[in-house]
Amino acid sequence: MWSALVALSVPILALSIDINGVVVLLSDLGPDLGVSATTAGSIVTVASIAYAAPLLAVGRLAGRWGPRPLLLAGVAGFWVASAICAFATTFPIMLAGRALQGVASAFAMTTSLMAVDAMFDDRRRPVAIGLWGAIGGVGGAAAPIVASIIGATLGWRWFFGVNLILLSIALVALAILVPALPRDSSRSIPIKRLAALVVGITLIVAGIQQASQAGWLSAGTVLPVVAGVLALGAAWLMRRPDDPVIPTSVTSSLNFRLGTTEATLSNWGSGVVMVLVPLALQQERGLSVLATGVVFLAFSATFAIGGALSGWIVNRIGGPSALALPTVVFVVGMLVLMVAGASGPMWLISTGLAVAGIGNGVLYSASTSVALADMDPSDSGEATATLGMLRVIGLALAVAVSTSMVTSLDAAGSSTGLRLALLVAAVITAAGLPMAFHARRESASASTKSR
C-alpha cells in the first residue's frame, strides 16, 4: 500500500517540478520559439487556467467511473503533453502542449488524491496525504535549481524530458499497484451544467490573471469575469435539487467547509510568498535565478518537511488544532518577511522563508486531510475537485491583487508594495483562525458529551 502511495505521488512531483521550474526557462524558451520572454510567460497562465477549468467535471466523472482509469489517462495525457512541449517548433504548439498539460494534471492530481483517500483508513490517511503533499514539496524545492542546471547545460527542451522519464515509470507502477477503487455507476453526468461550469471557471480565472497587467477595470479583466459569472449563473439555473454538481453530503460537512476555507485563504499567502518574494529578490536585490532558487530552499524544503509531519500532527492534536497552529506559524513567517523586505538581512529573509515554509507545509496537507476526513468514497471526487478549484482561485486572486500592489507602489529599490502584499496576505490567511477555533471548541464539547 505504501509503495502505491509513492506511485500516486509521482504525478504531483512531476507537476510541481513543471510549475516551479518552467518560469526559470522563459528567457531561453521564448526567443527559441520566436517570441519574447514576457510573451512566453503566457504558457504559465494557459496551464493554470486549463488545470482549474475541468476540475469539477473530473470530480463527477471520477465518481461515476472510479479514479483509477482517469488517473492512468491523466498521467498518459501529461506524458503526451510534455512530449509536445519538448519537441515544439513554434510557440502555438508550445501553448497547445501546455494547455494539454493543464487538463491532464487536473485528471491526475484529483484522482491520485482520491485514490490516497480511498486506500488508507482514518488513522493512516492523514499521514499518507501528508507524504503525498511532501513529495510534491520536494519537487517544488528542487525545480528551480534543476531547471537552471538543465537549461544551462542541455537546453530547455530537456527540462520537459524529465517529465517523460518520471511519468513513464509512474504509469507502469500505477497500473500494477493501484487497484480498482469504489465508484457509483448510477451517478449522472450533467453535461450541460458541467460545460457551463468549465466555461465559467475558465473565464473567471483568465480575467483575474489579466488584472495585474491590464488593470482591474480594463475590458480584458472585466469582460471575462462578467461572462464567467453569467456562465456560472446559467449552471445554477440548470441545477437539479435531486442531483447537485457538488453533493449536499459534501457541502454540509463541517470538516469539509473548515478544510476548504483554510486551504483557500492560506493559498493567498502561498501565492505571495512563492511568486512575489522570488521576483523581488531578483529585481530589487539583483540575485540570479539560480541564487534565488538556493535562497528559496529555506521555504520549499521546510514546506516538504511540514507536509511530512502534518499527518502525525493531525492524529496527535486533532484536525482543527492542526489547522490553527500552522496558520499562526505561517502568518508569523510572512510578517518576518514583511519586516525584512527584499533588501533586508539575508538571515532574516531566510528565517522568514523557513518559518513560513514549515507552517504552510503543515497547513497545506492538514487542510486536505481535514476536508476529506469524513467523505464517503463516492463523494470524494467532487470533494477533492472543489478543494483544488478553490485553491487555484485563491492563488490567482493573490497573485493578481498583490502584483498590482507591487507594480503601483514599488519604486526602484523599494519594498513598499511587497511589504503591503505580505501584510494583506497575513491578514487574509489569519482570517481562517476563528473558524478553526470554533471547530476546536465544538470538537472538545462533543468529546466531553460522549464521555
Buried (B, 14 or more C-beta within 10 A) or exposed (E): EEEBBBBBBBBBBBBBBBBBBBBBBBBBBBEBBEBEEEEBBBBBBBBBBBBBBBBBBBBBBBBBBBBBBBBBBBBBBBBBBBBBBBEBEEBEBBBBBBBBBBBBBBBBBBBBBBBBBBBBEEEBBBBBBBBBBBBBBBBBBBBBBBBBBBBEEEBBBBBBBBBBEBBEEBBEBBEEBBEEBEBBEEBEEBEEBBBBBBBBBBBBBBBBBBBBBBBBEEEBBBEBBEBBBBBBEBBEEBEEEEEBBBBEBBBEBBBBBBBBBBBBBBBBBBBBBBBBBBBBBBBBBEBEBBBBBBBBBBBBBBBBBBBBBBBBBBBEEBBBBBBBBBBBBBBBBBBBBBEBBBBBEBEBBBBBBBBBBBBBBBBBBBBBBBBBBBBBBBBBBBBBBBBBBBBBBBBBBBBBBBBBBBEEBBEEEBBBBBBBBBBBBBBBBBBBBEBBBEBBEEBEEEEEEEE
